[in-house]
């Protein structure tokens, strides 16, 4: 079984997963260079997702590419020409996040059911909807990004197994664990900054 899985795994999948692991570990450490590794992993994932007929995830990766470029610039410079601090979402950002989830789910579901041969339109759309919102929050350096990304991860793991993308499913399980750790790490950073301000 394991040998068969390894034989089915392409070099694009292996390399994409390796870049993605480095990216998420750097993001957990609040390192803005995480996006550079993320971009490399995304380009390889685009190839893999297209041939797996995961069209919503393919489109999600295009979005990741754009948001990674935006996120890297925003993290590096923000509005004040210095690195943007980690913070919690505002009420307005929560409304925007909800709109992103609902809007992208409806758009992807409609597109997948009407124009593609996808056999998993609902799950593929849900994975992408939560991830789109999570990535937007990460680009803005909001701690809640980890929660949204993990909602996407929980749905993605069985979906990727169903599609035979075992290495990506293992990566996603790893990302789930790192997202929990990342949330706790970012929460510590927010608390330490609040203590510094209070003093």
N, C-alpha and C positions, 0 to 999 in steps of 0.2 A: 504493500500500500504506500509506504513512505517513498520507496524507490520510484513508484509510478508518479507520485506527486512531484518529486524532484525532476523527473524527466519531462513532465508537462510544463514546468516553470521556465519561462523564457528569460534570456539575459536582461531584457528590458524590465521585466518584473523584479528580478533580483536587485538590479542597480537602482531602480525607482524606490524600492523598499529601503535600501541602505541609505539613500539620500533623505528619505522621509524620516527615518529613525534619528539621524543627526539633526534634522530640522526641528523635530518636536523636543528633543533633549535641550537644544539651545533655546527654544521658546520657553521651556520650563524654567530655565536659568535667567530669563529676561534678557537674552542676548539678541540684539537686533539683526545680527548676521544669520539668524535662523532662516530668514527669508531667502537668502542666496542658495542655501541647500534645498529649500523648499521648491524653488523655481526649477532646479535641475530634476528633482523628483517628479514634479508636475508634468514636465515635458515628456518624460518616459511613461507616466501614467496615462496621458492622453492616448498614446499608441495602444496600450494594453486595454483600456476601457472601450475604445472604439471597436476593436476586434472581438471583445466579449459581448458586444451588443448592449452594453450598459450606457445608453445614450444620455440619460440624465446625469450620470456620474462623469461622462465625457464633458458635457457642458459645464458641470460643476468644476471640473479641473481647468477649463478655460477661465472661469470666474476666479478660481484660486490663483491662476497666473496673474490676472489683472490686479487682484487684491493683494497679492504678494509684493508686487512692484509698488503699489500704493502704500501697503503696510510698512515696507522697508523705508520708504521715504518719510512716512508719517512718524514712525518710531524714531528715525534719525533726527528729523528736523521739526515736525509738528508745526504749530502756528507761530512758535516763538523762537524758531531757529535753535532749539535744543531738544533733547530727547523728551518725548511725551511721557508723563508719569502714569502708572497703573492707577485705575480708579474704578468705581462702581457705575453701573448705568444710571442715567437720569430717567425720569418718568417719560420724557419725550423719546429717548432712545429705546425704552421698553416698547412703546407703541410702534416705533419703526421696526424693531426686531420682530414683533408679532406680525406686522404687515409683510415683512420679508418671508417669514415662514409660510403664511397662508397664501400669499401671492405666488411664490415660486412653486409651492405644491400644486396649486390649481393649474398653472401654466405648464409645468412638466407633465402632470397627469394627462391633461388634454393633448399635448403634443405627442406623448408616447402612445396613447390609445388611438389617436387618429392618423398618425403619420409614420409610425415605426412598427417593426415586428417584435417589439419588446414583449417578453412573457412575464415580466415583473413590474408593470407600470406603477403600481401603488407604492411598493417598497422602494423602488429606485427613486421615485419622486419624493418620498419622505426623507430618505437619506440625504438627498440633495437640498431639500428645503431647510432642514435643521443646520446642515453644514454651511449653506449660504449665509444664514443669519449669524452663526458662530464665527465664521471667517470675518464678517463685517465688524463684529465686536472685537475680535482679536486685532484687526487692523487699527481700531481706535483704542486699543490697549485697555479693554474693559474686562474685568475678572470673570464676568458671566459667560464669556466666550467658551470657557471650559465646559460649562454645563450644557450649552447648546451642541457643542461638538461631540460630547458624550452621548447625547440623545441620538445623534446621527450614527455614532459608532455602534450603539446597541442594536440598531436596525441593520447596519451594514454587515456585521459579522456573519449572521446566517445567510444573508443575500449573497455575499462573496463565496461562501461555501457552496451554495446552490449553483453558482456559476463556475465552480471548479477553480476559482482563484484563491487557492489555499494559502499562498504566501501573503497575499494582501489581507486575507482574513486574520492571519497570525499578526501581521502588522497592526491591523485595526484593534485587535485585542490588546496589543502592547500600547497603542495610542490611548485606549480607554484607561489603562492603569496610569499612564503618564499624565493624562488630563486630570485625574483625581489628585495626583501629586502636584501638578502645575497649579491647580486651584488653591491647594493648601499653601504652596510656596508664595503665590501672589497675595494671598490673604495675609501672610506674615509681613510682606513688604508694605501693604497698605497700613497694617497696624503699627509697624515701626515708624512710618512717616507720620501717622496721626500722633504718636507719642512725641516725636521730634517737634511737631508743630505746637503741641500742648506745652512743651518745656520752653 
